[in-house]
């Protein structure tokens, strides 16, 4: 089943950054982030999330 491979790039990029923190920076609830990641995201939404993750990694020095 390929379902576990959806948004694999986001899952790899986030590393140890908590989902709740990513969701907070996106202005959404943590559960909404989980739901977003269930389906393959459009390129623009992926880029937005990846930018947030990179900024958080810099801020957290992860």
C-alpha positions in Angstrom: 0.0 0.0 0.0 1.4 3.4 -1.0 -0.6 5.4 1.5 2.3 5.6 3.9 4.4 7.4 1.3 2.2 10.4 1.0 4.0 13.6 1.7 7.1 11.6 2.5 9.3 14.7 1.9 7.5 16.6 4.6 7.8 13.7 7.0 11.5 13.4 6.4 12.2 17.1 6.6 10.4 17.6 9.9 12.7 15.2 11.7 12.4 15.9 15.4 10.3 19.1 15.1 7.0 18.5 16.9 3.8 18.4 14.8 2.1 20.7 17.2 4.8 23.4 16.7 4.5 23.2 12.9 0.7 23.5 13.2 1.0 26.5 15.5 3.2 28.3 13.0 0.8 27.5 10.2 -2.1 28.9 12.3 -4.0 25.6 12.4 -4.8 22.9 15.0 -2.4 19.9 15.3 -5.2 17.6 14.2 -5.7 19.7 11.1 -2.1 19.1 10.2 -2.5 15.3 10.6 -5.5 15.5 8.3 -3.7 17.5 5.7 -0.9 15.0 5.6 -3.3 12.1 4.9 -3.6 13.2 1.2 -0.8 14.2 -1.1 -0.6 18.0 -0.9 -0.4 20.4 -3.8 3.1 21.8 -4.5 2.3 25.3 -3.0 1.0 23.9 0.3 4.0 21.6 0.5 6.4 24.5 0.0 4.6 26.5 2.7 5.0 23.7 5.2 8.6 23.0 4.3 9.5 26.7 4.7 7.9 26.6 8.2 9.8 23.4 9.1 13.2 24.9 7.9 12.5 28.1 10.0 11.6 26.1 13.0 14.8 24.0 12.7 16.9 27.1 12.6 15.1 28.6 15.6 15.3 25.3 17.6 18.9 24.6 16.3 17.8 21.0 15.4 
